[in-house]
Amino acid sequence: MKNNIGKLVALGLIWEGGTKTAVQIISWVSTIYVANLLSPEDYAYILISGIICSPAMILSNLGIPSVVINRKEIKKELLNSLYWLLLLTASAAYAFIFLISGYIEDFYQLPGLADAIKISGIMVLVSNVKAIPYSLLLKRLSFKYVATTDMVSKFIQIILSIVMATYGMGYFSLLVPTILSQVVLMYMHLVGAQFGLRVVTFGREGVWGVLKTSYRYLLIGLSRNVNDAAPAFLVSIFLSAYQSGLFQMAYTIAAIPLVKIGEIFDRIAFPAISSIKDEVEKRKIVYLSLHKAILSITAPMFLGLYLVSEDLVALLLDDKWSGIAPIIKVLCLISLLKLSMQLMPKIIEGIGKPTQSLVYQIILGLTVVIGMLIGSNISQMGLYFGWLLVLPISYIYLLNVIKKFMGVTLRETILSFAPSVVSVSFMVFCVQMSSLVVDYYEISGLLVLIIRIVVGVVSYLLIYLFLFKSDVMALYVLLVKDFEGDNKHLPSK
């Protein structure tokens, strides 16, 4: 498998990237359609349900999936014990969610919120049922299967959401399709990993050894989840249900792509680096290649969205969403800062340094909360600008950790930014010039948005391929040629 790691990473990027791109395009279209049928308050239910249920998912899996991926070998009997342990913790977590849902509804004064939380809580059970098989698929670097099944489940979610929203089912059209699609995904992971339901065999042998390691990944996962949920929680506390719904929708448009693309690199980076963590030079090369790739893919996306956000909102969303454009713009800037921050923690965990990743999460959480609290005393938008302005603090810490444990110098990191920075700058110039042409010919409406998007995409690709063709070829050589090996050595199921 080590001889094929580059090829498997390349195939992972292709399959994950291709399927995520297709799903994301369709998802954006469906999101706009559904948003015009629902109200911002409907999205507030989703926001608050996520704040309650997401930490429960992290707590209940105990950090075990990361240990399964990171360990070189793990016996079937131990996997079986861990599987039933996760079912037990998921049941306990759901029972707790069920009990507190009424109190949460009373706190927010949103009728029906308790039902929304109870339905969302089912995700805790589903998540733990598929945790072990999903970890086995990633451990085997079965990126193609993971990407394909994820695409199928997303399409199911999109179709069901559109149908339910069309029939006026409110926030249920956002909750129920998500759960049903994850149930389908759970089944496909169980089949793909060849991990059938087994009788209860909860033996102590090996379990405590896993838990002694997994608690660090649990703390990392929990702190990461708290950091992700903290902005949403503060918004839900300081702002109205309407404003909370605007934030949730803006996050769906502007920040979810970072999460989705981040999933691609998380799925690939952690198991890939884990498999070569003892090979210092090779892991450094793979890291720099992945870092350059995530910047090159996402930087034009978020800066382009920033440039067209006002046209996008005015043309595609109705009047109830009129205040969302400024929030989208700030979230785009936040996503730009989080680009390389998305990849680095998984790399650090992959080389077996989870403590440093945990410290980063703590620094990030504290600074974001403090920044947003200070900003909330200024204005509603100050809440978001406070989040934006404190991000560089935790990023500086990450750069120092990467330098110390990966041997990556500051100069090498800066050079990995060069292709995307130069290409994005040219793209912005071309998009701004296209605006002058549009104004001159008095073009308006949807055509303006299409022109600006086409100009942005074409200009970015042209300058990138013209100036940085060697980087594209080097990435190809690294990921496909240099590590190419006999297919018979590919990890089997």
Residue pairs with C-beta under 8 A, 6 or more apart in sequence:
1 8
1 141
1 275
1 489
1 490
1 491
2 275
2 276
2 279
3 483
3 485
3 486
3 489
4 483
4 484
4 485
4 487
4 489
4 490
5 141
5 272
5 275
5 276
5 282
5 286
5 483
6 286
6 478
6 479
6 480
6 482
6 483
6 484
7 479
7 480
7 483
7 484
7 485
8 141
8 143
8 272
8 490
9 268
9 272
9 286
9 290
9 479
10 476
10 479
10 480
11 143
11 144
12 141
12 143
12 144
12 147
12 264
12 267
12 268
12 272
13 264
13 268
13 293
13 479
15 143
15 144
15 147
15 148
16 143
16 146
16 147
16 263
16 264
16 267
16 268
17 264
17 297
18 147
19 147
19 148
19 150
19 151
20 147
20 151
20 260
20 261
20 263
20 264
22 151
23 150
23 151
23 154
23 155
23 158
23 260
24 257
24 260
26 155
26 158
27 154
27 158
28 253
30 158
30 161
30 162
31 252
31 253
32 316
32 317
33 162
33 165
34 161
34 162
34 165
34 173
34 174
35 43
35 249
35 317
35 321
36 317
36 318
37 165
37 166
37 168
37 173
38 165
38 170
38 171
38 173
38 174
39 245
39 320
40 241
40 242
40 243
40 244
40 245
40 246
40 248
40 249
40 320
40 321
41 110
41 241
41 242
41 245
42 170
42 171
42 174
42 245
43 171
43 174
43 244
43 245
43 246
43 248
43 249
43 252
44 110
44 236
44 241
44 242
44 244
44 245
44 248
45 110
45 112
45 113
45 116
45 171
45 174
45 175
46 116
46 171
46 174
46 175
46 248
47 232
47 235
47 236
47 244
47 245
47 247
47 248
48 104
48 108
48 110
48 113
48 116
48 117
48 236
48 244
49 113
49 116
49 117
49 119
49 120
49 175
50 120
50 229
50 232
51 229
51 232
51 233
51 236
52 97
52 100
52 101
52 104
52 117
52 120
52 121
53 97
53 117
53 120
53 121
53 123
53 124
54 225
54 228
54 229
55 222
55 225
55 226
55 229
56 93
56 94
56 96
56 97
56 121
56 124
57 93
57 123
57 124
57 127
57 128
57 225
58 218
58 221
58 222
58 224
58 225
59 89
59 93
59 218
59 222
60 86
60 89
60 90
60 92
60 93
60 124
60 127
60 128
61 86
61 89
61 90
61 127
61 128
61 131
61 218
61 221
62 85
62 86
62 89
62 211
62 214
62 215
62 218
63 213
63 214
63 215
63 216
63 217
63 218
63 219
63 220
63 221
64 82
64 85
64 86
64 131
64 132
64 135
64 210
64 211
64 214
64 217
65 131
65 132
65 134
65 135
66 135
66 214
66 217
66 221
66 270
66 349
67 210
67 213
67 214
67 217
68 74
68 79
68 82
68 132
68 135
68 136
68 139
69 135
69 138
69 139
69 270
69 271
69 274
70 270
70 274
70 349
70 350
70 352
75 206
77 201
77 203
77 205
77 206
78 203
78 205
78 206
78 207
78 210
79 132
79 136
79 195
80 198
80 201
81 201
81 202
81 203
81 205
81 206
81 207
82 132
82 207
82 210
83 132
83 195
83 198
84 198
84 200
84 201
84 202
85 202
85 207
86 128
86 129
86 131
86 132
87 128
87 129
89 128
90 124
90 125
90 127
90 128
90 129
91 125
93 121
93 124
94 121
94 122
94 124
94 125
97 117
97 118
97 120
97 121
97 124
98 118
98 121
101 113
101 114
101 115
101 117
101 118
101 121
102 114
104 113
104 114
104 117
105 111
105 112
105 113
105 114
105 117
108 236
108 241
110 241
112 171
116 171
116 175
119 172
119 175
119 176
119 179
120 175
120 179
122 179
123 178
123 179
123 182
126 179
126 182
126 183
126 186
127 182
129 186
129 190
130 182
130 185
130 186
130 189
130 190
132 193
132 195
133 189
133 190
133 192
133 193
133 195
134 146
134 189
134 193
136 193
136 195
137 145
137 146
137 189
137 192
137 193
138 146
138 267
138 270
138 271
139 271
139 491
140 491
140 492
140 493
141 271
141 272
141 275
141 491
142 192
142 491
142 493
143 267
143 268
145 192
146 192
146 267
149 185
149 188
149 189
149 192
150 185
152 184
152 185
152 188
153 181
153 182
153 184
153 185
153 188
154 181
156 177
156 180
156 181
156 184
157 177
157 178
157 180
157 181
158 177
159 177
160 173
160 176
160 177
160 180
160 181
161 173
161 174
161 177
163 173
164 172
164 173
164 176
164 177
165 173
169 176
189 195
190 196
190 197
192 493
193 493
194 493
216 354
216 355
216 358
217 349
217 354
219 358
220 345
220 349
220 354
220 357
220 358
220 361
223 358
223 361
223 362
223 365
224 345
224 361
226 361
226 365
227 361
227 364
227 365
227 368
230 365
230 368
230 369
230 372
231 368
231 372
231 387
232 244
232 247
232 248
232 251
234 369
234 372
234 373
234 376
234 383
235 243
235 244
235 247
235 383
236 244
238 376
238 383
239 247
239 380
239 383
243 380
246 321
246 323
246 324
246 327
247 327
249 321
249 324
250 324
250 327
250 328
250 331
251 331
253 305
253 312
253 324
253 328
254 302
254 305
254 309
254 327
254 328
254 329
254 331
254 332
254 335
255 331
255 334
255 335
257 298
257 301
257 302
257 335
258 298
258 302
258 335
258 338
258 339
258 342
261 294
261 297
261 298
261 342
262 294
262 342
262 343
265 290
265 293
265 294
265 342
265 343
265 346
266 342
266 346
268 290
269 287
269 290
269 343
269 346
269 347
269 350
270 346
270 347
270 349
270 350
271 350
272 286
272 350
273 283
273 286
273 287
273 346
273 347
273 350
273 351
274 350
274 351
274 352
276 282
276 283
276 286
277 283
277 350
277 351
277 352
280 407
283 350
283 351
283 406
284 406
284 407
284 408
285 478
286 478
287 343
287 347
287 402
287 406
287 408
288 408
288 412
288 416
289 475
289 478
289 479
290 343
290 347
291 340
291 343
291 413
291 416
292 416
292 419
292 420
292 471
292 475
293 475
294 339
294 340
294 342
294 343
295 339
295 340
295 416
295 417
295 419
295 420
296 419
296 420
296 423
296 464
298 335
298 339
299 336
299 339
299 420
299 421
299 423
299 424
300 420
300 423
300 424
300 427
300 456
300 457
300 460
302 332
302 333
302 335
302 336
302 339
303 332
303 336
303 424
303 427
303 428
304 427
304 431
304 453
304 456
304 457
305 312
305 328
305 332
306 328
306 329
306 332
306 333
307 428
307 431
307 452
307 456
308 449
308 452
308 453
308 456
309 325
309 328
309 329
309 332
310 325
311 448
311 449
311 452
312 325
312 328
312 449
313 321
313 322
313 324
313 325
313 328
314 325
315 445
315 446
315 449
317 324
326 381
327 381
327 384
330 381
330 384
330 385
330 387
330 388
331 384
333 388
334 384
334 387
334 388
334 391
337 388
337 391
337 392
337 395
338 391
340 395
340 398
340 413
340 417
341 391
341 394
341 395
341 398
344 360
344 398
344 401
344 402
345 357
345 360
345 361
345 398
347 402
347 406
348 354
348 356
348 357
348 360
348 398
348 401
348 402
348 405
349 357
351 405
351 406
353 401
353 405
356 401
356 405
359 397
360 394
360 397
360 398
360 401
363 393
363 394
363 397
364 391
364 394
367 390
367 391
367 393
367 394
368 387
368 390
368 391
370 390
371 386
371 387
371 388
371 389
371 390
372 383
372 384
372 386
372 387
373 386
374 382
374 386
375 382
375 383
375 384
375 385
375 386
375 387
375 389
376 382
376 383
376 386
378 385
378 386
399 410
399 413
402 408
402 413
403 409
403 410
419 464
419 467
419 468
419 471
422 463
422 467
422 468
423 460
423 463
423 464
423 467
423 468
424 460
426 459
426 460
426 463
427 456
427 459
427 460
427 463
429 459
430 455
430 456
430 459
431 452
431 455
431 456
431 459
434 451
434 452
434 455
435 452
438 448
438 451
438 452
443 451
464 472
465 472
